[in-house]
């Protein structure tokens, strides 16, 4: 198929892609260097088979998120295929290590660019998908931590006799982590409520670029949101299974009975990393995970497990996003019928002479 774009635009696009790739390699290098420096401070040994399981759990655990995003796109009249949705989602995952959350929006909107697809709606749908994932993770963490810390929290509240006792609540780690999770749920979940999303889209001025965007985002059916919440909840537990497998890879005898708490560790650390605005939540996720696991597994084991889990996620993201990025153009060529066919069904005019 002939590309109608001028040659200079194609060269400019290629240059931008190379620049993004260079930035990505640079920041990934920094993340890896920092991780290995911290690992060298501890004695550790891993069993690779458990890490393979951990990587598979991470990838499978995020599948409900990509399905939910596809459902949101379809609900807003953006007819995007499931493969294209998954491909854009995973490729955008890897650019989160570049400073600036806007890169995720740019990559997703760019990979789903089509005359029939509204870029503004696609960009706004990313907020719905991401905030829903974070809201589900926060609420799940709140309920798990509430159950785990129930007796200590009950004792704290029963001993409240003065304002000074109320202030002491904020010195208690169980109280802080439990209600921090609830606070994150409120902050992440409220904007995903369709009427609130409709208002936010208008406030952000998206309506000036696309007058129908607010109506479409505010009209996402509640059944789509409900099934999204259910699927993402299951996905969080599968990711928790990934961290559990990481602990087992280090020889740490973590029980499956600990899976709810381990899942809360993964979810809460991910939300904290997202809120921090630090690229990829680097350092923030590991800190939160270590603090939440230190009582059960020890400071050293908790830190090493957090770093190894980060490396598992990073390798999974790089491998899968690379495969999907390469497969995309080939799949498109196959859909068009091969390199010698085009999408234009109009027959070519007969040649003269």
C-alpha positions as CSV (number, residue, x, y, z in Angstrom):
1,X,0.0,0.0,0.0
2,X,1.3,3.4,-1.0
3,X,1.9,5.8,2.0
4,X,0.6,9.2,1.0
5,X,2.6,11.0,3.6
6,X,5.5,13.3,2.4
7,X,8.9,11.8,2.8
8,X,10.0,14.4,5.4
9,X,7.1,13.4,7.6
10,X,8.0,9.7,7.5
11,X,11.6,10.6,8.4
12,X,10.4,12.8,11.2
13,X,8.2,10.1,12.6
14,X,11.1,7.6,12.4
15,X,13.3,10.1,14.2
16,X,10.7,10.6,17.0
17,X,10.4,6.8,17.4
18,X,14.2,6.5,17.7
19,X,14.3,9.3,20.3
20,X,11.6,7.6,22.3
21,X,13.4,4.3,22.1
22,X,16.7,5.9,23.2
23,X,15.0,7.5,26.2
24,X,13.3,4.2,27.1
25,X,16.6,2.3,27.0
26,X,18.3,5.0,29.1
27,X,15.6,5.0,31.8
28,X,15.3,1.2,31.8
29,X,19.1,1.0,32.2
30,X,18.8,3.3,35.3
31,X,16.0,1.2,36.8
32,X,18.0,-2.1,36.2
33,X,21.2,-0.6,37.6
34,X,19.5,0.6,40.7
35,X,17.8,-2.7,41.2
36,X,21.0,-4.8,40.9
37,X,22.9,-2.4,43.2
38,X,20.3,-3.0,45.9
39,X,20.4,-6.8,45.3
40,X,24.2,-6.9,45.7
41,X,23.7,-5.7,49.2
42,X,22.0,-9.0,50.1
43,X,22.7,-12.7,49.8
44,X,20.1,-14.3,47.6
45,X,19.4,-17.2,45.3
46,X,16.5,-17.8,43.0
47,X,14.8,-20.8,41.4
48,X,14.1,-19.8,37.8
49,X,11.0,-22.0,37.4
50,X,9.1,-20.0,40.1
51,X,10.1,-16.8,38.3
52,X,8.6,-18.0,35.0
53,X,5.4,-18.7,36.9
54,X,5.6,-15.3,38.4
55,X,5.9,-13.7,35.0
56,X,3.0,-15.6,33.6
57,X,0.8,-14.6,36.5
58,X,1.8,-10.9,36.0
59,X,0.8,-11.1,32.3
60,X,-2.4,-13.1,32.8
61,X,-3.4,-10.9,35.8
62,X,-3.4,-7.8,33.6
63,X,-5.5,-9.4,30.9
64,X,-8.8,-8.3,32.5
65,X,-7.6,-4.7,32.5
66,X,-7.0,-4.8,28.7
67,X,-10.4,-6.5,28.2
68,X,-12.1,-3.8,30.3
69,X,-10.4,-1.0,28.3
70,X,-11.6,-2.6,25.0
71,X,-15.1,-2.7,26.4
72,X,-14.9,0.9,27.4
73,X,-13.7,1.8,23.9
74,X,-16.6,-0.2,22.3
75,X,-19.1,1.5,24.6
76,X,-17.9,4.9,23.4
77,X,-18.3,3.9,19.8
78,X,-14.6,3.4,19.2
79,X,-14.6,0.1,17.2
80,X,-11.2,-1.3,18.1
81,X,-10.4,-5.0,17.9
82,X,-9.2,-6.9,20.9
83,X,-5.7,-7.6,19.5
84,X,-5.2,-3.9,18.7
85,X,-6.3,-2.9,22.2
86,X,-4.0,-5.4,23.9
87,X,-1.1,-4.4,21.6
88,X,-1.5,-0.7,22.3
89,X,-2.0,-1.3,26.1
90,X,1.2,-3.4,26.5
91,X,3.4,-1.2,24.3
92,X,2.3,1.8,26.3
93,X,3.2,-0.1,29.5
94,X,6.9,0.0,28.7
95,X,7.0,3.8,28.1
96,X,5.8,4.4,31.6
97,X,9.4,4.4,32.6
98,X,9.9,7.6,30.7
99,X,9.2,10.7,32.8
100,X,5.8,12.2,32.1
101,X,2.5,10.2,32.2
102,X,1.5,11.8,28.9
103,X,3.7,9.3,27.0
104,X,1.2,6.5,27.8
105,X,-1.6,8.5,26.3
106,X,0.5,9.5,23.3
107,X,1.5,5.9,22.5
108,X,-2.0,4.4,22.9
109,X,-3.7,7.1,20.9
110,X,-1.0,6.9,18.3
111,X,-1.2,3.1,17.9
112,X,-5.0,3.3,17.6
113,X,-5.0,6.2,15.2
114,X,-7.6,5.7,12.5
115,X,-10.0,8.1,10.6
116,X,-13.0,6.3,12.3
117,X,-11.5,6.5,15.8
118,X,-11.7,9.7,18.0
119,X,-8.3,10.4,19.6
120,X,-9.8,12.5,22.3
121,X,-12.2,9.7,23.4
122,X,-9.4,7.1,23.3
123,X,-7.2,9.4,25.5
124,X,-10.0,9.9,28.0
125,X,-10.8,6.2,28.0
126,X,-7.3,5.6,29.3
127,X,-8.2,7.5,32.5
128,X,-11.3,5.4,32.9
129,X,-9.3,2.2,32.6
130,X,-6.3,3.2,34.7
131,X,-8.3,4.8,37.5
132,X,-10.7,1.8,37.6
133,X,-7.7,-0.5,38.0
134,X,-6.3,1.6,40.8
135,X,-9.7,2.0,42.5
136,X,-10.3,-1.8,42.5
137,X,-6.8,-2.4,43.9
138,X,-7.3,0.3,46.6
139,X,-10.6,-1.1,47.8
140,X,-9.4,-4.7,47.7
141,X,-6.4,-3.6,49.8
142,X,-8.6,-1.8,52.3
143,X,-10.8,-4.8,52.9
144,X,-7.9,-7.2,53.2
145,X,-6.0,-4.9,55.6
146,X,-9.2,-4.2,57.6
147,X,-9.6,-8.0,58.1
148,X,-5.9,-8.5,59.0
149,X,-5.7,-5.5,61.3
150,X,-9.2,-5.8,62.7
151,X,-8.3,-6.7,66.3
152,X,-5.6,-4.1,66.7
153,X,-7.9,-1.4,65.1
154,X,-10.8,-2.4,67.4
155,X,-8.5,-2.0,70.4
156,X,-7.3,1.4,69.2
157,X,-10.8,2.7,68.7
158,X,-12.0,1.3,72.0
159,X,-9.3,3.2,73.9
160,X,-10.1,6.6,72.4
161,X,-10.9,8.9,75.4
162,X,-9.4,12.2,74.3
163,X,-8.3,14.3,71.3
164,X,-4.7,13.3,72.0
165,X,-5.7,9.6,71.6
166,X,-7.2,10.5,68.2
167,X,-3.9,12.0,67.1
168,X,-2.0,8.9,68.2
169,X,-4.0,6.9,65.7
170,X,-1.8,8.5,63.0
171,X,1.2,7.0,64.7
172,X,-0.1,3.5,64.3
173,X,1.0,1.7,61.1
174,X,-2.1,-0.6,61.0
175,X,-4.4,2.4,61.0
176,X,-2.3,4.4,58.5
177,X,-2.0,1.6,55.9
178,X,-5.7,0.5,56.2
179,X,-7.2,3.9,55.9
180,X,-4.6,5.1,53.4
181,X,-6.0,2.3,51.2
182,X,-9.5,3.6,51.7
183,X,-8.4,7.2,50.9
184,X,-6.8,6.0,47.7
185,X,-10.0,4.2,46.7
186,X,-12.0,7.4,47.1
187,X,-9.5,9.5,45.1
188,X,-9.2,6.8,42.3
189,X,-12.8,5.6,42.3
190,X,-14.8,8.8,42.3
191,X,-13.6,10.0,38.9
192,X,-14.7,6.7,37.2
193,X,-18.3,7.2,38.2
194,X,-19.9,8.1,34.8
195,X,-21.5,11.4,35.8
196,X,-18.3,12.5,37.5
197,X,-16.2,11.4,34.4
198,X,-18.6,13.4,32.2
199,X,-18.0,16.5,34.4
200,X,-14.2,16.0,34.5
201,X,-14.0,15.7,30.7
202,X,-15.9,19.0,30.4
203,X,-13.7,20.7,33.1
204,X,-10.5,19.5,31.3
205,X,-11.7,21.2,28.1
206,X,-11.8,18.0,26.1
207,X,-15.3,19.1,24.9
208,X,-13.7,22.0,23.0
209,X,-11.8,19.5,20.9
210,X,-14.6,17.0,20.7
211,X,-18.1,18.1,21.8
212,X,-19.3,14.5,22.0
213,X,-16.5,13.2,24.2
214,X,-18.1,14.0,27.5
215,X,-21.4,12.4,26.5
216,X,-19.7,9.2,25.3
217,X,-17.5,8.8,28.4
218,X,-20.4,9.7,30.7
219,X,-22.6,7.1,28.9
220,X,-20.5,4.0,29.6
221,X,-23.0,1.4,30.8
222,X,-22.8,0.4,34.4
223,X,-22.8,-3.3,33.4
224,X,-19.4,-2.6,31.6
225,X,-18.1,-1.0,34.8
226,X,-19.4,-3.8,37.0
227,X,-17.9,-6.6,34.9
228,X,-14.7,-4.6,34.7
229,X,-14.5,-4.4,38.5
230,X,-15.1,-8.2,38.9
231,X,-12.6,-9.1,36.2
232,X,-9.9,-6.7,37.5
233,X,-10.4,-8.0,41.1
234,X,-9.7,-11.5,39.8
235,X,-6.7,-10.1,38.0
236,X,-5.3,-8.5,41.1
237,X,-5.4,-11.9,42.9
238,X,-3.5,-13.5,39.9
239,X,-0.9,-10.8,40.2
240,X,-0.7,-11.5,43.9
241,X,0.0,-15.1,43.0
242,X,2.9,-13.8,40.9
243,X,4.5,-12.1,44.0
244,X,3.8,-15.3,46.0
245,X,5.7,-17.3,43.3
246,X,8.5,-14.7,43.6
247,X,8.7,-15.3,47.3
248,X,8.8,-19.1,46.7
249,X,11.6,-18.6,44.1
250,X,13.8,-17.2,46.9
251,X,13.1,-20.2,49.2
252,X,10.7,-18.2,51.4
253,X,8.0,-20.5,52.7
254,X,5.0,-18.3,51.8
255,X,1.7,-20.1,52.2
256,X,-1.3,-19.7,49.8
257,X,-3.3,-18.7,52.9
258,X,-1.2,-15.5,52.7
259,X,-2.5,-14.8,49.2
260,X,-5.0,-12.1,50.1
261,X,-2.4,-10.1,52.0
262,X,0.2,-10.6,49.3
263,X,-2.4,-9.4,46.8
264,X,-3.0,-6.3,48.9
265,X,0.7,-5.7,48.9
266,X,0.9,-5.8,45.1
267,X,-2.2,-3.7,44.7
268,X,-1.4,-1.0,47.3
269,X,2.2,-0.6,46.1
270,X,1.0,-0.3,42.5
271,X,-1.4,2.5,43.4
272,X,1.2,4.2,45.6
273,X,3.6,4.1,42.7
274,X,0.9,5.5,40.3
275,X,0.1,8.4,42.7
276,X,3.8,9.3,43.2
277,X,4.0,10.2,39.5
278,X,7.6,8.8,39.5
279,X,8.2,6.9,36.2
280,X,7.1,3.3,36.7
281,X,6.7,4.0,40.4
282,X,10.4,3.1,40.7
283,X,11.4,2.9,44.4
284,X,8.0,3.7,45.7
285,X,6.5,0.3,44.9
286,X,9.5,-1.5,46.4
287,X,9.3,0.7,49.6
288,X,5.6,0.0,50.1
289,X,6.0,-3.7,49.4
290,X,8.9,-4.0,51.8
291,X,7.0,-2.1,54.6
292,X,4.0,-4.3,54.2
293,X,5.9,-7.6,54.1
294,X,8.6,-6.9,56.7
295,X,6.7,-8.4,59.7
296,X,5.9,-11.7,57.9
297,X,9.1,-12.3,56.0
298,X,11.8,-10.1,57.5
299,X,13.4,-6.9,56.1
300,X,16.0,-8.5,53.9
301,X,13.7,-11.1,52.3
302,X,11.0,-8.5,51.8
303,X,13.3,-6.1,50.0
304,X,14.9,-8.7,47.8
305,X,11.5,-10.1,46.9
306,X,10.3,-6.7,46.0
307,X,13.2,-6.0,43.7
308,X,13.0,-9.4,42.0
309,X,9.3,-8.9,41.5
310,X,10.1,-5.6,39.8
311,X,12.6,-7.3,37.5
312,X,10.0,-10.0,36.7
313,X,7.5,-7.3,35.7
314,X,10.0,-5.4,33.7
315,X,11.2,-8.4,31.7
316,X,7.6,-9.5,31.1
317,X,6.7,-6.0,29.8
318,X,9.7,-5.7,27.5
319,X,9.3,-9.2,26.0
320,X,5.6,-9.0,25.5
321,X,5.5,-5.4,24.3
322,X,8.3,-6.2,21.8
323,X,6.5,-9.2,20.4
324,X,3.2,-7.4,20.1
325,X,4.8,-4.4,18.5
326,X,6.4,-6.5,15.8
327,X,3.3,-8.6,15.2
328,X,1.1,-5.6,14.6
329,X,2.2,-4.6,11.1
330,X,2.4,-8.2,10.0
331,X,-1.1,-8.8,11.2
332,X,-2.4,-5.8,9.4
333,X,-0.7,-7.0,6.2
334,X,-2.3,-10.3,6.6
335,X,-5.8,-8.7,7.1
336,X,-5.3,-6.8,3.9
337,X,-4.6,-10.0,2.0
338,X,-0.8,-9.8,1.6
339,X,1.8,-7.3,0.4
340,X,0.4,-7.1,-3.1
341,X,-3.2,-6.3,-2.1
342,X,-4.6,-3.0,-0.8
343,X,-7.7,-2.1,1.2
344,X,-9.2,-0.3,-1.8
345,X,-11.6,-2.6,-3.6
346,X,-11.9,-0.2,-6.6
347,X,-10.3,-1.9,-9.7
348,X,-7.4,-0.1,-11.3
349,X,-8.1,1.7,-14.6
350,X,-7.1,-0.2,-17.7
351,X,-3.9,1.0,-19.2
352,X,-3.8,2.6,-22.6
353,X,-1.9,1.0,-25.4
